[in-house]
């Protein structure tokens, strides 16, 4: 028996909270149903707030926390699926919101629904909180009368997307921290330690080995003119950012990234998974293919992929298939193209796209692990080589001093 924390709504839409001992989560849900309540969330007390929170996260600026949006979607689907009217559902969920901005938006959703406006239309007025994909799926659910079903598909999509993003961030955290620490350590070594150590060899500079002279001169230049190098690097970074923001610069940057060793393969897998998952979710939600492709274009992170999808839209309007323009782009992996082609031929495009997304989600995880497995020893080895070079140069200098006649 375990103790579960639950939150439920009564038939009038009022929230109740409490704890209940049961053998499994399903037992708690069944018992709440028997009591006439609608379960909103059931979780163990020790579950992390990010995935099992009983309330929404705060809003920073005007952007709502993505896990909060996921929880909002899940709970909206649960209450609507239990038969609660939309206005009462929104009224109930407004009590769960933490953060004035999000609370205000939920209140506006409620006002819009009570005024007779579609939920999607009110959500479209807040594009920074509800993305275009989200609004389009809600609109399709409203037009088909299957809003609760669409919300469940949308919640699955958001959860898979967020979990994949968190896994990638987690895998890259250690290499990034290691790189920052290594860079800081080497900077201290060359700017602070070596200049003071070189004072010992000031009077015998001509007799020092060439490698020692090289290290000392580099350290001197870095400590004396490092600020100029830093300013130049900052200017170069700013110029690069402005160039990349231009249409042509963004296109060249996206093409360059796809050509990088290992990183290019990882980006292709990420784009294939994002394209397939998003298009599958939209089609499952009842969005027409042409409208779905237009929405997918807006969520892709690579201009080459956006161009390919624009060509797909043109071909679909002409009654042709999707695979040819995707192949011409040279962005998508061959296996993804083959699976999409099979989905078109068999009339099961939606299911095949979901399979492509699941496959490349796993590939992204494997490629990320392989990349971090290479980065970690590479960083450690590079730092070790530099420190070893400095130590050897100092030792050679000490040995050369002992060989000098006095």
C-alpha positions, -999 to +999 in steps of 0.1 A: +000+000+000+013+035-009+000+069+000-011+089-030-018+127-033-048+134-054-066+164-068-101+161-082-131+181-092-166+175-080-196+176-104-199+213-097-163+219-108-149+227-074-115+214-066-107+190-037-074+178-026-063+150-003-044+118+002-054+082-002-038+048+005-040+023-023-021-005-040-018+014-073-026+047-090-055+031-109-072+021-076-072+057-065-087+068-098-114+041-096-122+050-060-125+087-068-149+079-097-170+058-073-172+088-050-185+109-079-153+129-083-134+136-115-096+129-110-074+157-122-040+144-110-029+115-089+008+111-079+031+099-052+042+126-028+079+122-038+074+127-075+093+156-090+074+188-096+085+190-132+065+159-143+040+154-115+033+189-102-001+196-088-001+231-100+014+253-128+048+267-128+054+305-128+054+326-159+087+344-168+079+375-188+051+364-211+064+329-217+047+301-197+068+273-185+065+244-210+059+218-183+030+240-171+015+241-205+018+203-206+000+200-173-027+225-184-033+204-215-034+171-196-059+184-170-080+202-197-083+169-215-091+150-183-119+173-173-134+176-207-132+138-212-151+134-179-180+154-193-174+187-176-185+217-197-157+238-212-165+270-193-166+251-160-134+233-169-116+266-175-130+280-143-117+250-124-082+251-140-079+289-133-076+280-096-045+259-104-025+286-120+005+302-103+017+334-119-003+365-126+002+365-164-009+329-169-038+334-145-049+364-165-047+345-198-068+316-185-093+342-173-094+356-208-099+322-222-129+317-199-144+351-208-140+344-245-157+310-242-186+325-222-189+352-249-194+325-275-159+327-291-141+294-300-114+284-276-089+283-304-097+319-314-090+332-279-058+311-277-046+326-310-046+360-293-017+348-271+009+334-295+037+335-270+018+312-246+000+290-272+021+281-302+006+280-337+007+242-337-013+242-304-039+265-317-044+247-350-049+214-332-075+229-309-092+245-339-094+210-356-107+194-324-134+220-321-145+217-357-146+179-354-163+178-320-134+157-306-116+184-285-108+161-255-093+135-279-072+161-296-060+175-263-048+140-253-028+137-286-015+172-280-004+163-244+014+132-257+032+154-283+043+180-258+054+153-233+076+135-258+091+168-271+099+180-236+113+147-224+136+144-254+148+180-249+155+174-212+175+142-221+196+161-246+202+189-221+211+164-194+236+146-216+253+178-227+255+194-192+287+176-181+307+183-212+297+220-212+306+224-175+339+206-181+347+228-210+340+260-191+361+248-161+389+237-184+390+270-202+389+290-170+418+269-155+439+274-186+432+311-186+444+314-150+475+293-158+486+315-187+475+349-174+484+346-137+507+316-130+532+315-159+541+353-159+551+350-122+570+318-128+588+333-158+605+359-135+628+332-124+643+329-159+645+366-166+683+368-164+690+337-185+663+341-212+687+335-241+697+300-227+661+288-224+648+260-247+626+271-276+595+254-261+599+274-229+603+306-248+572+298-268+551+292-237+564+323-219+559+346-250+523+332-255+515+338-218+530+373-220+510+382-251+478+368-236+482+387-203+492+419-220+469+419-251+442+394-241+416+422-236+421+432-273+416+396-284+385+394-262+371+426-278+378+413-313+361+380-305+331+398-291+329+420-323+332+389-345+305+372-325+281+402-328+288+404-366+282+367-369+249+369-351+237+398-373+248+379-404+230+347-393+198+366-386+197+377-423+179+353-447+210+344-466+232+341-436+207+319-418+205+296-449+243+294-451+246+287-413+220+260-414+238+244-444+271+245-426+257+229-394+243+200-414+278+193-429+295+191-395+309+157-385+286+139-361+267+171-353+253+172-388+239+137-384+224+146-350+207+177-365+193+157-393+178+132-369+164+159-347+147+176-377+134+143-390+119+135-356+104+170-352+089+170-387+074+135-383+061+140-348+046+174-355+029+163-388+016+131-372+001+150-343-016+175-365-030+148-388-041+127-359-059+158-345-078+162-378-059+191-394-059+189-432-026+179-448-019+213-465-027+232-433-006+208-413+024+213-436+021+250-432+021+247-395+051+223-395+071+249-415+067+273-386+082+249-360+112+236-379+146+249-369+164+247-402+158+269-433+167+240-457+140+219-441+115+248-444+123+251-481+117+214-485+084+215-468+073+245-490+081+223-520+061+195-505+031+218-501+034+228-538+036+191-548+006+181-526-015+209-542-006+194-575-017+160-563+018+146-561+036+129-532+058+142-504+089+120-508+104+135-539+109+171-526+121+158-493+147+137-511+158+166-532+165+187-501+192+162-490+183+169-453+163+139-442+179+105-436+172+078-462+153+055-437+129+083-429+122+090-466+116+053-472+092+050-443+073+081-454+070+067-489+056+034-475+031+054-455+019+073-486+016+041-506-003+022-480-025+051-469-012+049-434+009+081-434-001+092-399+009+060-382+042+057-402+051+093-393+046+084-356+069+054-362+095+076-378+094+100-349+098+072-323+127+057-343+146+090-346+139+100-310+159+069-300+186+077-327+189+113-313+195+098-278+221+074-291+239+100-312+239+124-282+255+098-260+281+090-287+288+128-290+292+133-253+313+101-251+337+117-276+336+152-261+345+143-225+378+125-231+386+150-259+383+179-234+402+161-207+430+151-232+433+186-246+436+201-211+461+174-201+482+181-232+483+218-226+492+215-189+517+188-198+533+211-224+536+239-198+551+215-171+576+201-196+587+235-208+592+247-172+612+215-163+634+219-194+641+255-184+651+244-149+674+218-163+690+243-187+697+267-158+716+239-139+737+233-171+748+270-172+784+278-161+785+303-132 
